[in-house]
Amino acid sequence: MAKESPRKQRAKKQQQTDYNRTALWVATGFAALGAALAYYATNMTFTIESQGLVEASGCTLSDFVNCDVASASSYAKMLGVPVAWWGFLFYLFAGLSAVVGVTSNSKAGSAPFLAASFVLSLFSILFTFVKAYHLFSLGVLCLVCVGMYVANFGIAVSLGLGLGFGPGGWGSFLGAYVAGVKGNTEKLGYSPQIVRVAVVSVLVFGIGFAGALNHQRDLTGTSGFDLKLAVDAHFRQVPIEVQTNEKAAIWGNPEADITIVEFADFQCPACRESAFHLRPALFEFQKDVKLVFMNYPLDSNFNTSMETQLHAMAGPAAMAGVCAEEFGDFWGYHDLIFRDQGALTNQLLTKSAEALGWDPLAFAQCIVRDDVRARVLSDLAMGQLTQLGSTPTLFLNGRKLTYWRNTDFIRAVINEQRSRS
């Protein structure tokens, strides 16, 4: 029997799989972990953008250990869709590549996808440091994000080991891979099949991106919305003087140059939307923005501009909000009332106070005081000077925020205002 030449033996060896299959299974596990966390984070981002931050998510344990702030910030999106969704697509690509590597009998067919996944995983590690810096900027620890960071490192290390080299060989591999792309496959040992890999990558990431973008537009109702035109139109407004009560509740930095004034009604459904949309959009601007809450109940017992009764509990709720300021936690009380807006009664007003640890009897006595009512009427009078047509009405440095539901619009206006200050 004729003996094969050394050249044929090398070629035959290159066609055989010599992966570390255990390492590839580990890579599959890390990819599955990353995909699950990325899907969860994607849903959080979509939910907050479409419904607002009504209740804390399961991974928000405190002001510091807080996934919601991360998901609500502008850092949570890239190219118009959640960053986590890009992560999900990467984990899907890497996980499927690892499974193909484990089950394939041909290195020539599976190695190009494993190699491409490994290269992507190195970029994911670099991106991890960028996202970690974003968390540092926000001043929070996102446990779901950290889980994805661990998955990124795990995939890179295990894919490298699966291909036959440890972290110390990453540089050499990248050099061989670049040479292989250029046509010199001697060091790599196989063709990277860059065209084939690129086509599959474009299909996975392209279809995934288009699907997420359409889903987001359907959720938020922003199809056809031109952000630049909206921002330009905002700044074409002539600013007006918006008076605020010196005792009004403030969120953010009281000394900020940018002031957002919100006139709202606790019984107004649209105000409930604003309550859970606005502050999440402002989280990353807490040092730059002062949010002032002003009462404007559409209650004919308080509001003289109302010809008919619209929100009979809005006036009492506004008085309860004034008392919540006195008791020390307006925004906590504000969230409780809006969360249970559908069951708004006098009993709910005192029950919510009790839930915050306040004496319900003392609180009930507060919300019937004449000076508290006078404070609400003062807010109303200031709102009427701006000729409000509806609630909520928001002004940013005297210009009406027309598209307050759109978080991208709010952030873009704030960034433009900062550049003009």
C-alpha positions in Angstrom: 0.0 0.0 0.0 1.4 3.4 -1.1 2.4 5.7 1.8 0.7 9.1 1.7 3.0 12.0 1.2 3.7 14.4 4.1 1.8 17.1 2.2 -1.3 14.9 1.9 -1.0 13.9 5.5 -1.0 17.6 6.6 -4.0 18.4 4.4 -5.9 15.4 5.8 -5.1 16.4 9.3 -6.4 19.9 8.7 -9.7 18.5 7.6 -10.1 16.6 10.8 -11.6 18.1 13.9 -9.1 18.5 16.8 -11.2 20.8 19.0 -11.3 20.7 22.7 -15.0 19.7 22.8 -15.4 20.2 26.5 -14.3 23.8 26.1 -16.8 24.2 23.3 -19.6 22.9 25.4 -18.5 25.4 28.1 -18.7 28.1 25.4 -22.2 27.0 24.6 -23.2 27.3 28.2 -21.8 30.8 28.5 -23.6 31.8 25.3 -26.9 30.4 26.7 -26.4 32.4 29.9 -25.6 35.5 28.0 -28.6 35.0 25.7 -31.0 34.6 28.6 -29.7 37.7 30.4 -29.6 39.7 27.1 -33.2 38.8 26.3 -34.3 39.8 29.8 -32.4 43.1 29.5 -33.9 43.7 26.1 -37.4 43.3 27.5 -36.6 45.7 30.3 -35.5 48.3 27.9 -38.6 47.9 25.7 -40.9 47.9 28.7 -39.5 51.0 30.2 -39.5 52.9 26.9 -43.1 51.9 26.1 -44.8 51.8 29.6 -42.4 53.7 31.8 -40.9 52.5 35.0 -44.0 51.7 36.9 -42.4 49.1 39.3 -38.9 48.1 40.0 -37.7 45.0 38.2 -36.6 41.9 40.0 -32.9 42.8 39.7 -33.3 46.2 41.3 -32.5 45.8 45.0 -31.5 49.4 45.9 -30.6 52.8 44.5 -27.1 51.4 43.8 -27.9 47.8 42.8 -30.2 49.0 40.0 -30.8 47.4 36.6 -33.7 49.8 35.9 -31.5 52.9 35.7 -29.2 51.1 33.3 -32.1 50.0 31.1 -33.7 53.4 31.1 -30.6 55.4 30.2 -29.5 56.4 26.7 -26.6 54.0 27.2 -29.0 51.1 26.9 -29.5 51.7 23.1 -27.2 51.5 20.1 -28.2 52.4 16.6 -31.8 52.8 17.8 -32.3 49.4 19.4 -31.4 48.0 22.8 -27.7 47.2 23.3 -28.8 44.0 25.0 -30.4 42.9 21.8 -27.1 43.2 19.9 -25.7 41.1 22.7 -28.4 38.5 22.3 -27.6 38.2 18.5 -23.9 37.8 19.3 -24.6 35.1 21.9 -26.8 33.3 19.4 -24.1 33.4 16.7 -21.4 32.3 19.1 -23.5 29.5 20.7 -24.6 28.1 17.4 -21.0 28.2 16.1 -19.8 26.2 19.2 -22.6 23.6 18.8 -21.6 23.2 15.1 -18.0 22.8 16.2 -18.9 20.1 18.7 -21.1 18.1 16.3 -19.1 18.6 13.1 -16.7 16.1 11.6 -15.1 18.7 9.3 -12.8 21.3 10.6 -12.9 23.1 7.3 -16.6 23.6 7.6 -16.9 24.6 11.3 -13.6 26.3 12.1 -14.3 29.5 10.1 -17.5 30.2 12.2 -15.7 29.3 15.5 -12.8 31.6 14.5 -15.2 34.4 13.6 -17.1 34.0 16.9 -13.8 34.1 18.8 -12.9 37.4 17.0 -16.3 38.8 17.9 -15.9 37.7 21.5 -12.7 39.8 21.7 -14.6 42.8 20.5 -17.3 42.0 23.1 -14.6 42.1 25.8 -13.6 45.6 24.7 -17.2 46.6 24.6 -17.6 45.2 28.1 -15.1 47.9 29.4 -17.1 50.6 27.6 -20.4 49.5 29.2 -18.7 49.1 32.6 -17.7 52.7 32.3 -21.2 53.7 31.5 -22.4 52.0 34.7 -19.8 53.9 36.6 -21.0 57.1 35.0 -24.6 56.3 36.1 -23.4 55.4 39.6 -25.2 52.0 39.6 -24.4 48.3 39.6 -26.5 46.3 37.1 -26.4 42.6 38.0 -27.8 41.5 34.7 -25.2 43.6 32.9 -22.4 42.1 35.1 -23.8 38.6 34.2 -23.4 39.4 30.5 -19.9 40.7 31.1 -19.0 37.4 32.7 -20.5 35.6 29.7 -18.4 37.7 27.3 -15.2 36.7 29.0 -16.3 33.1 29.4 -17.1 32.8 25.7 -13.7 34.3 24.6 -11.7 32.0 26.9 -13.6 28.8 26.2 -13.8 29.4 22.4 -10.0 30.0 22.4 -9.4 26.8 24.3 -11.8 25.0 22.0 -9.8 26.0 19.0 -6.6 24.9 20.8 -5.0 28.0 22.5 -5.3 29.9 25.7 -5.3 33.6 26.4 -1.6 33.8 25.8 -2.1 32.7 22.2 -4.8 35.3 21.4 -2.4 37.7 19.7 -0.8 35.0 17.6 -4.2 33.7 16.5 -5.4 37.2 15.5 -2.2 37.6 13.4 -2.8 34.2 11.7 -6.5 35.0 11.2 -5.7 38.3 9.5 -3.2 36.6 7.3 -5.8 33.9 6.5 -8.3 36.6 5.4 -5.6 38.0 3.1 -5.1 34.5 1.6 -2.2 33.1 3.5 -3.8 30.2 5.5 -0.5 28.4 6.4 -0.4 29.5 10.0 -4.2 29.3 10.5 -4.4 25.8 9.1 -7.8 26.4 7.3 -9.5 28.9 5.2 -11.5 31.6 7.2 -14.1 31.6 4.4 -14.7 35.2 5.1 -17.4 35.7 2.4 -19.5 32.7 3.7 -19.1 33.9 7.3 -19.9 37.5 6.4 -23.1 36.4 4.6 -24.3 34.4 7.6 -23.3 37.2 10.0 -25.2 39.8 8.0 -28.3 37.6 7.9 -28.2 37.0 11.7 -27.4 40.6 12.8 -29.3 42.3 9.9 -32.6 40.5 10.4 -32.3 40.7 14.1 -31.7 44.5 13.9 -34.6 45.1 11.5 -36.9 43.0 13.7 -36.0 44.8 16.9 -36.3 48.2 15.2 -39.8 47.5 13.9 -40.9 46.0 17.2 -39.7 49.1 19.0 -41.5 51.4 16.7 -44.7 49.4 17.1 -44.4 49.6 20.9 -43.6 53.3 21.2 -45.7 54.5 18.2 -42.7 56.4 16.8 -42.9 55.2 13.2 -42.2 58.1 11.0 -41.1 60.3 13.9 -38.3 62.7 12.8 -36.2 63.4 15.9 -34.2 66.2 14.4 -37.2 68.1 13.0 -38.9 67.7 16.4 -35.9 69.1 18.3 -35.6 72.0 15.8 -39.3 72.8 16.2 -38.9 72.8 20.0 -36.1 75.4 19.9 -38.0 77.6 17.5 -40.5 78.3 20.3 -40.2 81.6 22.1 -39.6 80.8 25.8 -42.2 82.0 28.2 -41.9 82.7 31.9 -43.2 79.8 33.9 -43.8 80.6 37.6 -43.3 77.9 40.2 -44.0 77.6 43.9 -41.0 78.0 46.1 -42.3 75.0 48.1 -42.8 72.8 45.1 -41.3 69.3 45.1 -38.0 69.1 43.2 -36.2 66.1 41.7 -32.6 66.3 40.5 -30.3 69.2 41.1 -32.0 72.3 42.7 -29.2 74.4 41.3 -29.3 73.1 37.7 -29.4 75.5 34.8 -32.0 73.3 33.0 -35.5 73.4 34.7 -38.3 71.2 33.7 -41.7 72.2 35.1 -44.5 69.7 35.0 -48.1 70.7 35.6 -50.0 67.5 36.4 -53.2 66.0 37.8 -53.0 62.9 40.0 -56.2 61.5 38.4 -55.2 62.1 34.8 -54.2 58.9 32.9 -51.7 60.8 30.7 -50.1 62.2 33.8 -49.6 58.6 35.0 -47.7 58.0 31.8 -45.6 61.0 32.4 -45.0 60.0 36.0 -43.3 56.7 34.9 -41.7 57.9 31.7 -40.1 61.2 32.6 -37.7 60.5 35.5 -36.3 57.3 33.9 -35.4 59.4 30.9 -33.7 61.9 33.2 -31.7 59.5 35.4 -28.4 60.2 33.6 -29.1 64.0 33.8 -29.7 64.2 37.5 -26.8 66.7 38.0 -27.9 68.8 35.0 -31.7 69.0 35.4 -34.2 70.3 38.0 -37.6 68.8 37.7 -40.4 70.8 39.4 -43.8 69.3 40.1 -46.7 71.7 40.0 -50.3 70.7 40.8 -53.0 71.4 38.2 -56.0 69.3 39.2 -58.8 69.2 36.7 -61.3 69.2 39.6 -64.0 71.9 39.4 -64.0 72.1 43.2 -60.5 73.6 42.9 -60.0 74.7 39.3 -62.2 77.7 38.3 -61.5 77.1 34.6 -63.4 73.8 34.7 -67.0 74.2 33.5 -67.8 70.6 34.4 -66.4 68.1 36.8 -63.7 65.9 35.3 -61.5 64.5 38.1 -63.3 64.7 41.4 -60.4 63.1 43.3 -57.7 65.2 41.7 -58.0 68.1 44.2 -57.8 66.0 47.3 -54.9 64.0 45.8 -53.0 67.3 45.1 -53.5 68.3 48.7 -52.2 64.9 49.8 -49.2 65.5 47.6 -48.5 68.8 49.4 -48.7 66.9 52.7 -46.3 64.3 51.4 -43.8 67.1 50.9 -44.2 68.0 54.5 -43.9 64.4 55.6 -40.6 64.1 53.7 -41.2 61.9 50.7 -43.2 63.5 47.9 -41.8 61.4 45.1 -42.4 58.1 46.9 -45.9 59.1 47.6 -46.3 60.4 44.0 -45.4 57.0 42.6 -47.7 55.1 45.0 -50.7 57.3 44.0 -50.1 57.1 40.3 -49.5 53.3 40.5 -52.9 52.8 42.1 -54.6 55.6 40.2 -57.5 53.4 39.1 -58.5 53.0 42.7 -58.0 56.6 43.8 -60.1 57.4 46.9 -59.7 59.2 50.2 -59.0 55.9 51.8 -56.1 55.3 49.3 -54.6 58.7 50.1 -54.2 57.8 53.8 -53.4 54.1 53.1 -50.5 55.2 50.9 -49.2 57.5 53.6 -49.4 54.6 56.1 -47.4 52.4 53.6 -44.6 55.0 53.8 -44.6 54.7 57.6 -46.5 57.9 58.4 -49.2 58.3 61.0 -52.4 58.0 59.0 -54.4 60.2 61.4 -51.9 63.0 61.2 -51.8 62.7 57.5 -55.6 62.8 57.2 -55.6 65.9 59.3 -53.0 67.5 57.0 -55.0 67.0 53.8 -57.9 69.1 55.0 -56.0 72.1 56.2 -56.8 75.5 54.7 -53.2 76.3 54.1 -52.7 73.1 52.1 -55.7 73.9 49.9 -54.3 77.4 49.5 -51.0 75.9 48.3 -52.8 73.9 45.6 -54.8 76.9 44.5 -51.6 78.8 44.2 -50.1 76.1 41.9 -53.3 76.3 39.8 -53.1 80.1 39.5 -49.5 79.8 38.2 -50.5 77.1 35.7 -53.4 79.3 34.4 -50.9 82.1 33.7 -49.3 79.7 31.1 -52.7 79.1 29.5 -52.5 75.3 30.0 -54.8 73.4 27.6 -54.3 69.9 29.1 -52.4 67.8 31.6 -49.6 67.0 31.8 -48.0 70.1 30.4 -44.2 70.3 30.6 -41.9 73.2 30.0 -38.1 73.0 29.6 -36.6 76.4 30.3 -39.8 78.0 29.2 -40.4 76.0 26.1 -43.2 73.4 26.0 -42.0 69.8 25.7 -44.5 68.6 23.1 -43.2 65.1 22.7 -42.8 64.2 26.4 -43.6 60.6 25.8 -40.6 60.1 23.6 -37.5 59.6 25.7 -35.1 60.1 22.8 -36.7 63.5 22.2 -36.3 64.5 25.9 -32.7 63.5 25.9 -32.0 65.2 22.6 -33.5 68.4 23.8 -31.6 68.3 27.1 -28.3 67.7 25.3 -29.0 70.6 22.9 -30.0 72.8 25.8 -26.7 71.9 27.6 -24.7 72.8 24.4 -26.4 76.2 24.3 -25.9 77.0 28.0 
